[in-house]
Amino acid sequence: MKKWNLVIDVAECHNCNNCFLACKDEYVGNDIPGYSAPQPLHGHKWIDIVSRERGCMPIVDATHLPTMCNHCDDAPCVAAGRGAVRKRPDGIVLIDPQAAAGRRDLVETCPYGAIWWNEELSLPQAWTFDAHLLDRGWKAPRCAQSCPTGAIRAMKLSDDEMAGLALAEQLDTLKPELKTRPRVYYRNLHRYTKLFIGGVVLGERAGVLDCIEEAQVSLTKGNQARWDAVTDAFGEFKIDGLEPDSGTYELVVNCPSYLGQTLAIDLRGKSLVLSDICLGEA
């Protein structure tokens, strides 16, 4: 059976907040029987964008991560709901607005912080994947339709098809160690969850210091792994996707007609931009 999934490319999210606003527009003040009670105007972020900056001058990036209910196949809220939260055959998780009344305990069951407490209605609430619209024939939820960069895609696939897509596009989910089996997938998630090592390579020739383009940079960690990069026109390189607190690496920089350099680097809890690497003339 085909089920709904959401695929979000973190690299394409520009923090425009259209998805957040579309969710507000759809649910604030709107009672949708069988699906959701009205979302409060203030306080709730059923779709939220969290941001993270990495690096320092001259190599800095900002990553924006849209988050929402993951519609997990092994959802803790469903297990704890005792009928107040149900998993539909098409993969969508819904909190019953009537059966869940007064169940503040359900807010704490979500390890992603995606369930919100409506104080006025005494009700836990979360993003419904716009199930009421999909049931009326819409091809995608409003967050996907409103995204100007195409960062959010909704698709209805069988589990095998989705597994194949996740492998082909190198998709990840949030907190996979929890084994909740989310149906919201992320591309380029490493830009939010992992670290990079970057720097600028300069060369001195005839007393003139200039950026070196196409210098070869390799990063190794013992005999376990190797990453390669080439400097751009500004002499910059960036090796991404490294685990936080992963210890000591060896960085080797080489370029024809220059003397190479080897550096030992200790990677801790944040991305590292090295001091300028200056190569002398061979």
C-alpha positions in Angstrom: 0.0 0.0 0.0 1.2 3.5 -0.8 1.7 5.8 2.1 2.5 9.5 2.5 6.1 10.7 3.1 7.7 14.1 3.2 11.2 14.8 1.8 12.9 18.0 2.8 16.2 19.2 1.3 17.9 21.2 4.0 20.3 22.8 1.5 17.3 24.3 -0.3 15.6 25.8 2.7 16.1 29.6 2.7 14.2 30.3 5.9 11.4 32.1 4.1 8.8 30.6 6.5 6.2 30.1 3.8 5.6 26.6 5.2 5.1 27.9 8.7 2.7 30.6 7.4 0.8 28.2 5.3 0.2 26.0 8.3 -1.0 29.0 10.4 -3.3 30.0 7.6 -4.8 26.6 7.3 -5.4 25.9 11.0 -5.6 29.1 13.1 -9.3 29.7 13.9 -10.4 26.7 11.7 -12.2 23.8 13.3 -11.8 20.7 11.0 -14.0 18.0 12.5 -12.4 14.6 12.7 -8.9 16.0 12.0 -8.1 18.9 14.3 -9.4 21.7 16.5 -8.3 25.3 15.8 -4.6 26.1 16.3 -4.0 29.1 18.6 -2.8 32.2 16.8 0.2 32.5 19.2 2.6 30.1 20.8 2.1 27.0 18.5 4.6 26.1 15.7 3.2 23.0 14.2 5.7 23.6 11.5 8.8 25.2 12.9 12.2 26.1 11.3 15.2 25.8 13.5 18.5 27.3 12.3 22.2 26.7 13.0 25.3 28.6 12.0 28.6 26.7 11.4 32.2 28.0 11.1 33.6 31.5 11.3 35.0 34.0 8.9 35.8 33.6 6.1 33.9 30.3 5.9 30.5 30.4 7.4 27.2 28.8 6.5 23.7 28.9 7.9 21.4 25.9 7.8 17.6 26.0 8.2 15.8 22.8 9.3 12.0 22.6 8.9 10.5 20.4 11.6 7.1 19.0 12.3 5.2 15.9 13.3 7.2 13.0 11.8 4.1 10.7 11.4 6.2 7.9 12.8 5.4 4.3 12.0 6.3 3.3 15.6 5.0 6.5 17.2 5.3 6.8 21.0 2.2 9.0 21.0 0.1 6.3 19.3 1.4 3.7 21.8 0.6 6.0 24.8 -2.7 7.4 23.4 -5.0 4.4 24.1 -7.1 5.3 21.1 -6.7 9.1 21.4 -4.0 9.0 18.7 -4.3 6.8 15.6 -2.1 5.8 12.7 -4.0 5.7 9.4 -3.2 3.1 6.8 -1.8 5.8 4.5 0.9 6.6 7.2 -0.6 9.7 8.7 -0.8 10.1 12.4 -3.8 12.0 13.8 -4.6 13.2 17.3 -8.4 12.8 17.9 -9.6 16.3 19.0 -12.3 14.7 21.1 -10.6 11.6 22.6 -7.4 13.4 23.4 -9.1 16.2 25.4 -7.2 16.8 28.7 -4.4 14.4 27.7 -1.5 16.7 28.5 0.7 13.7 29.0 0.7 13.1 25.3 2.8 16.2 24.7 5.8 14.6 26.5 5.5 11.3 24.5 6.9 13.0 21.4 10.8 12.8 21.4 10.8 15.4 18.6 8.8 18.1 20.5 6.2 18.2 17.8 3.1 17.9 20.0 1.8 21.3 21.3 -0.5 21.9 24.2 -3.5 24.1 23.5 -4.2 25.6 27.0 -7.5 27.2 26.0 -9.0 23.9 24.6 -7.0 21.6 27.0 -5.9 19.6 24.0 -2.6 18.2 22.5 -2.2 19.1 18.9 0.2 18.5 16.0 0.5 19.0 12.3 -1.9 16.6 10.5 0.0 16.4 7.2 -3.0 18.3 6.0 -4.9 15.0 5.9 -8.2 16.8 5.4 -7.0 18.3 2.1 -5.4 15.1 0.9 -8.6 13.2 1.6 -10.3 15.8 -0.7 -7.9 15.0 -3.6 -5.1 17.5 -3.0 -1.8 16.2 -4.3 0.4 17.6 -1.5 0.1 19.4 1.8 0.2 23.2 1.8 3.8 23.3 3.2 5.0 21.6 0.0 2.8 23.7 -2.3 4.0 26.9 -0.7 7.7 26.2 -0.8 9.3 28.5 -3.4 12.6 26.6 -3.7 11.1 23.1 -3.9 12.8 22.1 -0.7 9.7 20.2 0.5 8.3 17.4 -1.5 5.4 15.2 -0.6 5.0 11.8 -2.2 2.8 8.7 -1.8 4.9 5.6 -2.1 5.0 2.0 -0.9 7.4 1.3 1.9 9.8 -0.5 -0.5 9.7 2.4 -3.0 10.4 4.9 -0.2 13.3 2.8 1.1 14.7 2.7 -2.4 14.4 6.5 -2.7 16.0 7.1 0.7 19.0 5.0 -0.4 19.3 6.6 -3.8 19.0 10.2 -2.5 21.0 9.5 0.7 18.0 10.6 2.9 18.2 10.6 6.7 15.6 11.0 9.5 15.9 12.8 12.8 17.1 10.8 15.8 17.2 7.4 14.0 18.6 5.9 17.2 15.0 6.2 18.7 13.7 3.7 16.1 10.4 5.5 15.7 10.6 5.1 11.9 9.6 8.7 10.9 7.9 9.4 7.6 9.6 12.8 7.3 13.0 12.4 5.5 15.8 14.9 5.1 18.4 15.4 2.3 21.7 17.1 3.3 20.8 16.7 7.0 24.6 16.7 7.7 24.6 20.4 7.2 22.6 20.7 10.5 23.8 17.7 12.5 27.5 17.4 11.6 30.7 19.5 11.3 33.1 20.7 8.7 36.8 21.5 8.5 37.7 24.4 6.1 40.4 26.8 5.4 42.2 29.0 2.9 45.4 27.9 1.1 47.8 30.7 0.1 51.1 30.5 -1.8 54.1 32.7 -1.7 56.1 33.2 -4.9 58.6 36.0 -5.6 57.6 37.6 -2.4 53.9 37.8 -3.4 51.3 36.0 -1.3 48.2 34.9 -3.3 45.3 32.4 -3.1 46.0 29.0 -4.6 43.3 27.5 -6.9 43.1 23.8 -7.4 45.3 22.8 -4.5 44.7 19.2 -3.5 43.5 18.8 0.1 43.1 15.4 1.8 41.8 14.6 5.3 42.4 11.3 6.9 41.5 9.7 10.2 43.9 6.9 10.8 43.1 4.0 8.4 39.4 4.5 8.8 38.4 7.1 6.2 39.6 9.7 3.7 38.0 12.9 2.4 39.3 14.9 -0.6 38.7 18.5 -1.7 40.1 21.0 -4.2 40.5 24.7 -3.4 38.4 27.2 -5.3 39.4 30.5 -7.0 39.6 32.1 -3.5 41.9 29.3 -2.2 39.1 28.0 0.0 38.2 24.4 0.8 35.6 22.7 2.9 35.3 19.1 4.0 31.8 18.4 5.4 29.9 15.6 7.1 32.3 15.0 10.0 31.1 13.7 13.3 31.3 16.0 16.3 34.0 15.2 18.9 35.5 12.7 16.5 39.1 13.4 17.6 42.3 13.8 15.6 42.6 14.0 11.8 45.6 14.5 9.5 45.2 17.2 6.8 47.6 17.2 3.8 47.8 20.1 1.3 49.7 19.7 -2.0 50.0 21.9 -5.1 52.5 21.6 -8.0 55.5 24.0 -7.7 54.8 24.6 -3.9 56.0 22.8 -0.8 53.2 20.7 0.7 52.0 20.9 4.3 50.7 18.3 6.8 48.7 19.4 9.8 47.2 17.5 12.8 43.7 18.7 13.6 41.6 18.0 16.7 37.9 18.2 16.0 35.6 19.0 18.9 32.1 20.2 19.3 32.0 22.8 16.5 33.1 23.2 12.9 36.7 24.3 12.5 38.0 27.0 10.1 41.8 26.8 10.1 44.3 29.6 10.1 45.5 30.4 6.6 47.7 27.6 5.2 50.7 29.2 3.5 52.7 27.1 1.1 56.2 28.1 0.2 57.7 28.0 -3.3 59.3 24.7 -4.1 
